[in-house]
C-alpha cells in the first residue's frame, strides 16, 4: 500500500468521523428540546444516541484497524512513513556539512553566529589540554 493510499484511507475515516459528530450534535439538540418540553425519557434516549455517535467518531479516528493488524491507521502511518526516516538519518557534523554544500551554504549567517556564540562560551571555560590536542576523543 502506498503512502498516498494510506493518507486517503485516513482522510476517508476523518470524513466519516465528522458525519458521526454531526449526528451527535443533532441528537444533543433533540435531547435539549425534549428536556425543555418535559419528555425526559426521550431526552435520555437522544443523549444515548449522541454518546454513541461520539464513540463511533472516536472509533473511526483512533481505533479503526482496517487494513492493519493491530494499532490504528494513524499509528501505522506514522510508524511506516515518519519514524524510520528520522531514525535512518542521524545528525552528524558530516551530514551538516553535506547539507551546507548541497544548498550553496544557505543559512551560513545563522550557522556562523551560533558557532561564534559557542566560541565565546568556550573562552569562558578553563583550558583543557586533552580537548585541544584531540577534540573528538577527549570527551
MARGUVEX-909411 format. One record per residue: y, x, z of N, C-alpha, C, CB in turn; residue number from 0. Coordinates in pm, whole numbers, plus 50000, padded with zeros to 5 digits. Glycine has a CB too. Layout:
REM MARGUVEX-909411
   n_v   n_u   n_w  ca_v  ca_u  ca_w   c_v   c_u   c_w  cb_v  cb_u  cb_w pos
     Y     X     Z     Y     X     Z     Y     X     Z     Y     X     Z NUM
...
This chain:
REM MARGUVEX-909411
   n_v   n_u   n_w  ca_v  ca_u  ca_w   c_v   c_u   c_w  cb_v  cb_u  cb_w pos
 49883 50085 50000 50000 50000 50000 50124 50090 50000 49999 49903 50122   0
 50221 50057 49920 50340 50140 49908 50441 50108 50017 50404 50122 49769   1
 50536 50200 50033 50643 50182 50131 50720 50053 50101 50738 50303 50130   2
 50754 50030 49974 50832 49912 49938 50755 49783 49962 50874 49920 49792   3
 50625 49782 49932 50547 49660 49955 50537 49629 50105 50406 49672 49894   4
 50528 49733 50188 50526 49709 50332 50661 49655 50380 50491 49838 50408   5
 50770 49710 50327 50902 49656 50363 50917 49511 50319 51013 49741 50299   6
 50862 49478 50203 50868 49339 50156 50792 49246 50249 50810 49328 50014   7
 50677 49288 50297 50599 49206 50391 50678 49185 50520 50461 49273 50422   8
 50740 49293 50571 50819 49281 50694 50936 49185 50671 50871 49420 50739   9
 51003 49197 50557 51116 49108 50526 51070 48963 50517 51184 49150 50393  10
 50953 48939 50457 50899 48803 50450 50873 48746 50589 50770 48800 50367  11
 50818 48831 50678 50791 48785 50814 50920 48754 50889 50709 48890 50890  12
 51023 48833 50865 51153 48803 50926 51209 48671 50875 51253 48917 50898  13
 51191 48644 50746 51237 48515 50692 51164 48399 50759 51215 48510 50540  14
 51032 48414 50776 50956 48308 50844 50999 48294 50990 50805 48339 50837  15
 51028 48406 51054 51075 48401 51193 51207 48326 51202 51090 48543 51251  16
 51297 48350 51106 51425 48278 51105 51404 48128 51090 51514 48329 50992  17
 51305 48089 51011 51274 47947 50996 51230 47888 51130 51163 47926 50890  18
 51143 47959 51201 51097 47912 51332 51213 47902 51431 50987 48005 51388  19
 51302 48000 51427 51418 47996 51518 51506 47876 51485 51500 48128 51507  20
 51520 47845 51358 51597 47726 51319 51537 47600 51376 51605 47715 51166  21
 51404 47590 51369 51337 47473 51428 51356 47470 51580 51186 47473 51393  22
 51353 47586 51643 51373 47592 51789 51511 47538 51826 51355 47736 51841  23
 51614 47579 51751 51749 47527 51776 51754 47376 51755 51852 47596 51684  24
 51689 47330 51649 51688 47188 51619 51625 47107 51734 51611 47163 51488  25
 51509 47153 51781 51441 47080 51888 51513 47091 52022 51299 47131 51903  26
 51585 47200 52044 51666 47206 52166 51777 47102 52160 51726 47347 52185  27
 51832 47083 52041 51933 46977 52025 51875 46840 52049 51993 46983 51885  28
 51753 46817 51994 51686 46689 52020 51664 46669 52169 51551 46683 51945  29
 51622 46776 52238 51595 46766 52382 51722 46728 52457 51539 46898 52436  30
 51833 46789 52419 51959 46756 52486 51996 46609 52463 52072 46848 52435  31
 51981 46563 52341 52013 46423 52310 51924 46329 52388 51999 46396 52160  32
 51794 46359 52393 51701 46274 52468 51734 46276 52617 51555 46318 52444  33
 51770 46393 52668 51804 46404 52810 51928 46320 52842 51827 46552 52848  34
 52028 46330 52755 52152 46255 52776 52127 46104 52774 52256 46293 52670  35
 52030 46061 52694 52004 45917 52684 51897 45871 52782 51962 45881 52542  36
 51854 45959 52873 51760 45920 52977 51614 45924 52934 51792 45785 53024  37
 51584 45975 52817 51445 45984 52770 51387 46120 52810 51438 45964 52613  38
 51352 46131 52937 51311 46258 52996 51182 46312 52933 51293 46242 53146  39
 51081 46227 52914 50956 46275 52856 50975 46326 52714 50851 46165 52856  40
 51059 46258 52636 51089 46306 52501 51163 46439 52505 51172 46201 52424  41
 51253 46454 52604 51326 46580 52619 51230 46695 52652 51435 46568 52728  42
 51135 46668 52741 51035 46771 52777 50950 46806 52655 50945 46722 52894  43
 50909 46705 52580 50832 46729 52457 50911 46817 52360 50794 46595 52389  44
 51038 46784 52339 51122 46861 52247 51138 47005 52293 51259 46795 52232  45
 51157 47025 52423 51168 47162 52475 51039 47240 52456 51206 47159 52624  46
 50926 47171 52471 50797 47236 52447 50786 47283 52303 50681 47141 52481  47
 50826 47199 52210 50823 47236 52068 50919 47353 52043 50862 47114 51978  48
 51037 47351 52105 51133 47460 52088 51076 47592 52137 51264 47429 52163  49
 51010 47589 52252 50949 47712 52306 50838 47760 52213 50893 47688 52448  50
 50757 47668 52162 50651 47706 52068 50711 47771 51944 50567 47583 52028  51
 50819 47716 51891 50882 47773 51772 50936 47914 51800 50996 47682 51722  52
 50994 47933 51918 51039 48069 51955 50922 48165 51962 51112 48066 52090  53
 50811 48119 52018 50691 48205 52024 50639 48238 51885 50581 48136 52106  54
 50641 48141 51795 50598 48167 51657 50687 48273 51593 50601 48036 51573  55
 50818 48265 51620 50911 48364 51563 50879 48504 51616 51057 48326 51597  56
 50855 48514 51745 50821 48644 51804 50690 48695 51745 50811 48634 51957  57
 50592 48608 51732 50464 48648 51672 50484 48704 51532 50367 48529 51667  58
 50569 48640 51453 50594 48685 51315 50651 48827 51313 50690 48589 51243  59
 50743 48854 51404 50811 48983 51401 50732 49093 51473 50949 48970 51465  60
 50680 49063 51589 50623 49168 51673 50472 49181 51660 50658 49142 51816  61
 50402 49069 51659 50257 49075 51672 50180 49053 51544 50213 48977 51771  62
 50246 49024 51435 50174 48995 51311 50096 49118 51267 50271 48951 51200  63
 49965 49105 51254 49878 49218 51224 49852 49237 51075 49748 49202 51295  64
 49866 49133 50997 49831 49144 50856 49927 49240 50787 49835 49006 50788  65
 49881 49327 50706 49743 49359 50669 49687 49479 50746 49736 49387 50521  66
 49720 49493 50873 49682 49610 50952 49576 49578 51055 49804 49668 51020  67
 49506 49682 51098 49411 49670 51208 49478 49723 51333 49276 49747 51177  68
 49516 49635 51423 49578 49677 51548 49724 49715 51531 49504 49792 51606  69
 49807 49677 51624 49950 49705 51616 50017 49612 51518 49975 49849 51576  70
 50145 49604 51527 50219 49516 51438 50268 49590 51315 50336 49455 51510  71
 50327 49514 51224 50374 49570 51096 50481 49676 51116 50428 49459 51006  72
 50576 49649 51204 50687 49742 51222 50635 49874 51278 50794 49682 51316  73
 50543 49868 51376 50484 49990 51430 50417 50071 51321 50383 49956 51541  74
 50336 50006 51240 50265 50080 51134 50362 50135 51030 50163 49990 51066  75
 50465 50060 50997 50563 50112 50901 50630 50236 50956 50668 50004 50867  76
 50674 50230 51081 50739 50347 51141 50644 50465 51150 50792 50313 51280  77
 50521 50438 51190 50422 50545 51203 50390 50608 51067 50294 50492 51268  78
 50374 50525 50965 50333 50576 50834 50446 50638 50754 50272 50465 50755  79
 50570 50592 50776 50677 50635 50687 50792 50709 50756 50731 50518 50617  80
 50793 50718 50888 50904 50790 50951 50856 50901 51042 50989 50694 51029  81
 50765 50874 51133 50726 50978 51229 50666 51101 51162 50627 50921 51327  82
 50575 51087 51065 50520 51208 51003 50628 51293 50935 50414 51170 50902  83
 50729 51228 50878 50836 51305 50814 50909 51390 50916 50934 51211 50742  84
 50936 51334 51032 51009 51409 51134 50922 51523 51187 51051 51316 51249  85
 50795 51497 51211 50707 51598 51266 50679 51711 51166 50578 51536 51310  86
 50682 51681 51037 50643 51781 50939 50757 51876 50902 50592 51714 50816  87
 50879 51849 50947 50991 51937 50913 51061 51982 51041 51091 51865 50818  88
 51006 52084 51107 51073 52132 51228 51205 52199 51194 50982 52230 51304  89
 51298 52192 51284 51429 52252 51264 51424 52397 51310 51539 52173 51341  90
 51438 52489 51216 51439 52632 51245 51562 52694 51185 51311 52700 51192  91
 51589 52817 51221 51705 52884 51161 51683 52901 51011 51730 53020 51228  92
 51556 52917 50969 51528 52930 50826 51560 52800 50752 51381 52970 50804  93
 51521 52686 50812 51547 52558 50744 51697 52528 50741 51472 52444 50815  94
 51770 52570 50844 51915 52552 50844 51979 52635 50734 51974 52590 50980  95
 51940 52763 50724 51996 52849 50619 51960 52798 50480 51945 52994 50636  96
 51838 52749 50463 51797 52695 50334 51881 52572 50298 51647 52660 50336  97
 51906 52486 50396 51987 52367 50370 52129 52407 50330 51990 52275 50494  98
 52184 52508 50396 52319 52554 50359 52323 52601 50215 52365 52666 50453  99
 52228 52686 50178 52233 52743 50043 52206 52637 49938 52132 52856 50030 100
 52117 52542 49966 52088 52437 49868 52207 52343 49848 51966 52358 49912 101
 52290 52327 49950 52404 52236 49942 52536 52309 49925 52410 52149 50066 102
 52531 52429 49870 52651 52506 49840 52739 52522 49965 52731 52439 49728 103
 52674 52547 50079 52738 52572 50207 52830 52458 50252 52817 52699 50200 104
 52789 52336 50219 52864 52219 50265 52861 52214 50418 52804 52088 50205 105
 52974 52187 50479 52984 52180 50624 53000 52314 50691 52864 52113 50679 106
 53037 52414 50614 53047 52550 50670 53153 52559 50779 53078 52651 50559 107
 53262 52484 50767 53367 52490 50868 53315 52444 51003 53487 52405 50825 108
 53242 52332 51004 53185 52282 51129 53085 52382 51186 53116 52146 51107 109
 53002 52436 51099 52899 52531 51145 52963 52654 51207 52808 52571 51029 110
 53060 52712 51139 53124 52833 51190 53198 52806 51321 53220 52890 51085 111
 53261 52689 51330 53332 52659 51455 53235 52647 51572 53414 52529 51441 112
 53118 52591 51549 53017 52582 51656 52965 52721 51691 52900 52491 51612 113
 52940 52803 51590 52893 52940 51617 52999 53018 51693 52858 53013 51484 114
 53126 53003 51656 53233 53071 51729 53239 53025 51874 53368 53046 51661 115
 53218 52897 51896 53217 52846 52034 53099 52907 52112 53208 52691 52034 116
 52982 52916 52048 52867 52977 52116 52895 53124 52148 52740 52966 52027 117
 52964 53195 52059 53001 53334 52087 53090 53342 52210 53072 53397 51964 118
 53188 53252 52220 53276 53253 52336 53196 53229 52464 53386 53146 52322 119
 53097 53139 52458 53013 53114 52575 52932 53239 52612 52919 52996 52548 120
 52883 53309 52512 52805 53431 52537 52892 53540 52598 52739 53482 52408 121
 53016 53552 52555 53104 53658 52606 53133 53639 52754 53234 53660 52527 122
 53122 53516 52802 53147 53491 52943 53027 53521 53031 53190 53348 52962 123
 52913 53558 52971 52793 53589 53048 52774 53739 53059 52669 53524 52983 124
 52698 53784 53160 52672 53928 53172 52593 53979 53050 52593 53958 53303 125
 52616 54102 53018 52549 54164 52904 52402 54183 52937 52615 54299 52866 126
 52314 54145 52844 52170 54155 52864 52114 54249 52757 52101 54014 52857 127
 52079 54369 52796 52044 54475 52701 51920 54441 52620 52023 54605 52776 128
 51820 54376 52681 51699 54343 52605 51729 54242 52495 51591 54287 52699 129
 51817 54147 52523 51852 54050 52420 51928 54119 52308 51936 53934 52479 130
 52016 54207 52341 52095 54277 52240 52005 54361 52149 52201 54365 52306 131
 51900 54418 52205 51810 54503 52126 51720 54419 52035 51724 54589 52218 132
 51672 54304 52084 51580 54221 52004 51593 54076 52048 51433 54270 52019 133
 51689 54004 51995 51718 53868 52045 51602 53770 52038 51832 53812 51968 134
 51516 53780 51935 51409 53680 51919 51295 53700 52017 51356 53684 51778 135
 51271 53822 52064 51155 53844 52153 51195 53854 52301 51081 53972 52111 136
 51320 53855 52332 51363 53878 52470 51402 53751 52543 51477 53973 52472 137
 51350 53641 52506 51390 53515 52571 51308 53485 52691 51381 53400 52476 138
